[in-house]
Amino acid sequence: MFWIFLRLGLTSFGGPIAHLGYFRDEFVEKRKWFDDHSYADIVALCQFLPGPASSQVGISIGLSRAGIAGAIAAWVGFTLPSAIVLMTFAFGVAAYGGSLKSGGLHGLKVVAVAVVAQAIWGMAKSLTPDFKRAAIAVTAAALTLSFSSALVQIGVIVLGAILGLILVKNVSSLPHTSIRVPLSHRAGVISLVLFAGLLFVLPLLGSMNESAKVIDSFYRTGSLVFGGGHVVLPLLKAEVVNTGWVSSDAFMAGYGAAQAVPGPLFTFAAYLGAILTTNLTGVFGAAACLIAVFLPSFLIVFGVLPFWEKLRRIKKMRFAVAGINASVVGLLIAAFYNPVWTSAIFTVKDFILAIICFVLLLFAKAPSWAVVILGALAGAVLY
């Protein structure tokens, strides 16, 4: 599990939506650990929960396949590459900034377009096979593009569930593949209680100790942010810049570096932890802040997933989940346009490179890591 996710952590450029495309290619297409319906169910649940959706999907996959140890191994593998790069950058090693030219970065953005397009292509075929579910997906995409808010994404998923109950109830059979969850309901309740308890206990400890105050800030941010990695960056700025822990210039330098690395954007916490002007500094500070911002994701996934599997077995819930899955396709379509397409496709060269990468992924069955390398090299040459 660690080595699989380490490779993904080294090659998954393009942000959280692209990560879901890489995960689908690895675990649905290649390894057949999940089918599109069970994978989309996990994605829908993690989109609904606070925290980094792509990392929570990875934690869920690790938990399902190899228990709690598998969940930790998946998270460490996926998170470690970008965390090390950002921590090193924080220590003042300027070699990273000059080693990857802007053309290579742009090529990686174009690859993300192809990866997300491949994910949408595959998921749409199985999750929106009829007009009603296709209409739900289009509605979800239109609403998400019209109102740019994390709460709208949650509302779209709820609307998908309602429309699924109304429109999809006449579908005779819906495939159901169980998601193995090696945790009891009791363990789920304990996780949720611990999650909520830390939200109350850490502020009390923070009032007595500066290091605990830092941990509280990162834990609270990871607990209450909706919308994933792109949303957490400005929230962290309010936590660490306004308090004087990190200068505005240092924050913006790290912000730029965080956009350039593979893996989850939440690893920006490792950068901030390494340069905090409190006694939480260096490798220990980076590790402490990184764990604090991701800990809520573990507790929430461990708390909710045991109950989610039981809910999926209820007949009416399966109709609702069918509508939710169609909404997930719509969310992916919306994210494909903005920010994936709008941040990468500016010229005919961009479009041609994206088409080539898409054809390699979908029809030539090229491994995603090879296409990532090709995109970076092509970007460095073309731009």
Secondary structure, 3 states (H helix, E strand, C coil): CHHHHHHHHHHCCCCHHHHHHHHHHHHHHHCCCCCHHHHHHHHHHHHHCCCCHHHHHHHHHHHHHHHHHHHHHHHHHHHHHHHHHHHHHHCCCCHHHHHCCHHHHHHHHHHHHHHHHHHHHHHHHHHCCCHHHHHHHHHHHHHHHHCCCHHHHHHHHHHHHHHHHHHCCCCCCCCCCCCCCCCCHHHHHHHHHHHHHHHHHHHHHHCCCHHHHHHHHHHHHHHHCCCCHHHHHHHHHHHHCCCCCCCHHHHHHHHHHHHHCCCCHHHHHHHHHHHCCCCCCHHHHHHHHHHHHHHHHHHHHHHHHHHHHHHHCCHHHHHHHHHHHHHHHHHHHHHHHHHHHCCCCCCHHHHHHHHHHHHHHHCCCCCHHHHHHHHHHHHHHHC
